[in-house]
Amino acid sequence: MLANNPYVIVIALDFTKAFDTVRHSTMLHKMDQLNIPDNVYEWFVDYFSGHMHSTKYDGAESTLKPINASVIQGSAVGPASYAVTASDLKVTCDMNKLVKFADDTYIVIPASCSDTRSAEIDGVELWARANNLLLNRAKSKEVIFVDTRRKRKAPEPSPLPGVARVTTLKILGVTLTTTLSASDHVRDVIRSSAQTLYALRVLRAHGMPDDALQLVFAFSDCRPAALRVLRLERFHLHRRP
């Protein structure tokens, strides 16, 4: 799109508790429209049927209520089930694009269609309400990508009401800037890795065995909390006589 437009707008949509609010009946109806074997469809019907829940508090228990919505995000069928639910989410303008990966949804709009942004958001909200979902405008973000090698520039459209305009956007775990650069992401990864390696060197210098170091490394995704613990450990080690 940047080859033919001075800028391209990407709107990252946020749905409130998307996996928790997928209505089973709606999702199964959409699955029924797919070309899948009957026994597979019946397995899904059985999988999502017959679940109940109640609440216990202070010795009291509520009556059982059926669970008729939500899919487990970490399950094998969770992302696929949500993808089926979102399969009929479409753009209102044929020049725009929708990119969907589970509940990560992006509207890609070229500069030539910038005046369709409000219509696209309104269309998403209508679809969300029909599917028991809620579009959270406050957490949705808009970024305008440009090609710095092109001399032709055009004034950017005004921000969408209720949608924050940002200069960086994390897309499927990778942070991109408005110039489609991933340099900030690379720097963050290098800095975080350097912190982890430094902590491991400190632990090794104080005699931690290799198997324990490997365990610490395996859980190094919890870096902020882990580093605070390591700094406290260093403080106590240096205070020892």
Backbone torsions as a table, in degrees:
resi	resn	phi	psi	omega
1	MET	NA	-34.4	-179.7
2	LEU	-67.7	-18.0	178.3
3	ALA	-68.4	-24.2	-177.1
4	ASN	-122.0	4.1	-178.1
5	ASN	-136.3	145.8	178.6
6	PRO	-68.9	-22.5	176.0
7	TYR	-156.6	162.7	177.4
8	VAL	-133.2	132.0	-178.3
9	ILE	-97.5	134.7	173.6
10	VAL	-122.3	125.1	177.0
11	ILE	-110.2	115.9	177.3
12	ALA	-88.6	114.5	-176.1
13	LEU	-86.9	144.4	176.6
14	ASP	-124.2	122.1	176.5
15	PHE	-104.6	129.7	-177.6
16	THR	-66.7	119.3	177.9
17	LYS	46.1	54.9	-172.0
18	ALA	-56.6	-48.7	-177.3
19	PHE	-67.3	-31.5	-176.0
20	ASP	-74.9	-17.8	-172.3
21	THR	-112.6	6.3	177.7
22	VAL	-65.0	119.1	-178.3
23	ARG	-78.3	125.9	-175.2
24	HIS	-60.2	-44.1	-176.7
25	SER	-62.0	-41.1	179.3
26	THR	-66.6	-44.9	-179.4
27	MET	-63.2	-43.9	-179.3
28	LEU	-66.9	-34.3	176.5
29	HIS	-62.7	-40.8	178.7
30	LYS	-70.2	-36.1	175.9
31	MET	-63.1	-34.8	-179.3
32	ASP	-64.2	-23.2	179.6
33	GLN	-82.5	-10.3	-178.2
34	LEU	-83.5	157.4	178.8
35	ASN	-87.7	71.7	177.9
36	ILE	-120.4	153.9	-179.4
37	PRO	-59.4	148.6	-178.3
38	ASP	-59.4	-40.0	-177.1
39	ASN	-67.2	-30.1	176.8
40	VAL	-70.1	-43.8	178.0
41	TYR	-61.5	-43.5	179.9
42	GLU	-64.8	-31.7	176.6
43	TRP	-64.4	-43.3	178.2
44	PHE	-62.5	-42.2	178.4
45	VAL	-59.0	-44.7	-180.0
46	ASP	-67.1	-37.6	-177.7
47	TYR	-63.6	-37.9	-176.5
48	PHE	-96.6	7.2	-177.4
49	SER	-106.8	153.5	170.6
50	GLY	78.8	15.1	179.2
51	HIS	-92.9	138.3	-178.6
52	MET	-129.7	163.1	175.1
53	HIS	-149.1	155.8	174.4
54	SER	-146.1	167.3	-178.7
55	THR	-119.3	130.7	176.8
56	LYS	-112.8	133.3	178.2
57	TYR	-156.4	126.5	174.4
58	ASP	53.7	43.2	176.6
59	GLY	83.8	-8.3	179.5
60	ALA	-104.5	151.6	-179.5
61	GLU	-135.5	134.6	179.4
62	SER	-77.6	169.0	176.0
63	THR	-72.0	156.6	179.3
64	LEU	-71.7	137.5	177.3
65	LYS	-127.2	142.4	179.6
66	PRO	-71.1	146.6	174.9
67	ILE	-97.0	108.4	-177.3
68	ASN	-113.8	12.6	177.8
69	ALA	-149.5	162.0	176.6
70	SER	94.3	141.9	170.2
71	VAL	-126.6	149.0	-176.8
72	ILE	-77.5	118.2	-173.3
73	GLN	-62.1	-36.9	-177.3
74	GLY	-86.5	2.0	-179.1
75	SER	-83.0	166.1	-179.1
76	ALA	-66.5	-35.0	-176.4
77	VAL	-92.4	-8.0	-175.6
78	GLY	-59.8	-59.4	-179.3
79	PRO	-60.2	-39.4	179.8
80	ALA	-65.7	-39.1	179.2
81	SER	-64.1	-40.5	178.0
82	TYR	-67.5	-38.2	179.3
83	ALA	-61.0	-38.3	176.9
84	VAL	-65.2	-41.7	179.0
85	THR	-59.9	-39.9	-176.9
86	ALA	-87.9	4.8	-174.1
87	SER	-64.8	-28.2	-178.8
88	ASP	-97.9	12.7	172.7
89	LEU	-78.9	116.0	-174.4
90	LYS	-124.3	162.5	173.7
91	VAL	-83.0	155.9	178.4
92	THR	-87.1	-24.7	179.1
93	CYS	-112.4	128.9	-175.9
94	ASP	-64.4	-22.2	180.0
95	MET	-76.5	-18.7	179.6
96	ASN	-86.4	163.7	-179.3
97	LYS	-128.3	149.5	171.3
98	LEU	-114.9	128.9	175.7
99	VAL	-115.5	122.2	-174.5
100	LYS	-127.7	131.3	173.4
101	PHE	-138.8	100.4	-171.2
102	ALA	53.9	-125.7	-177.6
103	ASP	-91.8	5.6	172.8
104	ASP	-85.5	112.6	-174.8
105	THR	-127.2	132.5	-177.2
106	TYR	-130.7	135.4	171.5
107	ILE	-101.3	125.4	-179.7
108	VAL	-109.1	119.6	-172.5
109	ILE	-126.8	120.5	176.7
110	PRO	-72.8	162.3	-178.0
111	ALA	-58.3	-33.4	-178.3
112	SER	-66.0	-16.2	179.9
113	CYS	-118.5	22.8	-175.5
114	SER	-61.4	-24.3	-179.7
115	ASP	-76.6	-1.1	179.1
116	THR	-96.2	1.8	-174.4
117	ARG	-59.7	-47.6	-178.5
118	SER	-63.2	-40.7	178.5
119	ALA	-63.7	-37.3	179.2
120	GLU	-66.0	-45.1	179.7
121	ILE	-63.7	-43.0	178.6
122	ASP	-62.5	-38.2	177.9
123	GLY	-65.3	-38.8	177.5
124	VAL	-65.2	-41.5	179.2
125	GLU	-63.5	-39.9	177.3
126	LEU	-63.7	-43.8	177.9
127	TRP	-62.5	-42.7	-178.1
128	ALA	-61.4	-45.2	-179.7
129	ARG	-63.2	-37.1	179.6
130	ALA	-69.9	-19.0	-177.3
131	ASN	-113.9	21.9	176.0
132	ASN	64.3	26.0	178.1
133	LEU	-113.8	166.7	-179.2
134	LEU	-134.8	118.7	175.7
135	LEU	-76.8	124.6	179.9
136	ASN	-98.0	97.3	-179.2
137	ARG	-63.4	-34.4	-175.8
138	ALA	-63.7	-29.1	180.0
139	LYS	-101.0	-7.3	174.2
140	SER	-75.0	151.9	-175.7
141	LYS	-134.2	149.8	178.5
142	GLU	-122.9	133.1	176.9
143	VAL	-133.0	144.9	179.8
144	ILE	-112.0	114.0	-179.9
145	PHE	-90.7	138.2	179.5
146	VAL	-131.7	159.1	175.0
147	ASP	-105.2	108.7	-175.3
148	THR	-68.0	-16.1	-179.8
149	ARG	-78.8	-15.0	-179.7
150	ARG	-91.4	132.5	-178.7
151	LYS	-81.2	-23.5	-177.8
152	ARG	-74.0	124.1	-180.0
153	LYS	-125.2	158.3	179.0
154	ALA	-141.8	149.9	178.9
155	PRO	-62.6	137.0	-179.7
156	GLU	-77.8	149.2	178.6
157	PRO	-69.8	159.5	178.1
158	SER	-67.7	152.7	-179.5
159	PRO	-60.6	151.3	176.7
160	LEU	-72.3	139.9	177.2
161	PRO	-60.4	126.5	176.3
162	GLY	81.1	-2.8	-179.8
163	VAL	-115.2	123.8	-177.6
164	ALA	-73.2	136.3	173.3
165	ARG	-96.7	128.7	-175.1
166	VAL	-123.6	165.6	178.6
167	THR	-104.1	-10.8	173.7
168	THR	-134.3	151.0	-178.5
169	LEU	-145.4	130.9	177.3
170	LYS	-89.2	115.9	-179.2
171	ILE	-116.2	112.4	-178.4
172	LEU	50.8	44.2	173.7
173	GLY	89.4	-6.6	-178.8
174	VAL	-113.1	126.5	-179.5
175	THR	-87.0	123.8	178.6
176	LEU	-117.0	144.8	175.8
177	THR	-92.6	176.8	-178.7
178	THR	-64.7	-15.9	177.9
179	THR	-99.7	16.8	-179.1
180	LEU	62.2	30.3	177.7
181	SER	-96.1	140.5	176.5
182	ALA	-106.8	18.0	-175.9
183	SER	-63.0	-40.1	177.9
184	ASP	-61.7	-40.6	179.1
185	HIS	-63.3	-44.5	-179.4
186	VAL	-62.8	-42.5	179.1
187	ARG	-62.7	-40.9	179.0
188	ASP	-63.8	-41.4	179.4
189	VAL	-64.4	-44.4	-179.8
190	ILE	-64.7	-43.6	179.9
191	ARG	-63.3	-43.8	-179.9
192	SER	-65.4	-40.6	178.6
193	SER	-65.4	-39.1	178.9
194	ALA	-63.2	-39.4	177.7
195	GLN	-63.2	-42.3	179.8
196	THR	-65.2	-44.1	-179.7
197	LEU	-64.7	-37.9	177.8
198	TYR	-62.3	-44.1	179.0
199	ALA	-61.8	-40.4	179.2
200	LEU	-65.4	-38.6	178.2
201	ARG	-64.1	-38.9	179.0
202	VAL	-63.1	-45.2	-179.8
203	LEU	-64.1	-41.4	179.0
204	ARG	-64.9	-39.4	-179.8
205	ALA	-63.2	-26.1	179.5
206	HIS	-97.2	15.6	169.9
207	GLY	93.7	11.5	178.3
208	MET	-68.1	131.4	-178.9
209	PRO	-69.7	162.4	-174.4
210	ASP	-62.3	-38.7	-178.0
211	ASP	-65.9	-35.1	176.9
212	ALA	-71.2	-36.6	176.8
213	LEU	-62.4	-39.6	178.4
214	GLN	-64.3	-35.8	177.8
215	LEU	-66.7	-41.8	177.7
216	VAL	-62.8	-42.6	180.0
217	PHE	-63.3	-38.0	-179.3
218	ALA	-63.0	-30.2	-179.5
219	PHE	-103.2	20.9	-175.6
220	SER	-72.9	-5.6	174.1
221	ASP	-65.4	-24.1	177.5
222	CYS	-87.4	50.8	-170.3
223	ARG	-63.1	-47.3	-175.8
224	PRO	-56.4	-48.9	-179.9
225	ALA	-68.5	-40.9	-177.8
226	ALA	-63.2	-41.4	-178.2
227	LEU	-67.2	-34.6	176.6
228	ARG	-63.7	-40.6	178.2
229	VAL	-64.6	-42.5	-178.6
230	LEU	-65.6	-39.4	178.3
231	ARG	-64.9	-39.3	177.2
232	LEU	-64.1	-40.5	178.9
233	GLU	-63.2	-41.7	178.0
234	ARG	-61.6	-39.7	-179.4
235	PHE	-61.1	-45.2	-179.9
236	HIS	-68.6	-37.1	-179.8
237	LEU	-65.3	-40.1	-178.8
238	HIS	-73.1	-19.6	179.8
239	ARG	-85.8	-11.7	-179.7
240	ARG	-68.2	143.6	-179.5
241	PRO	-70.0	NA	NA
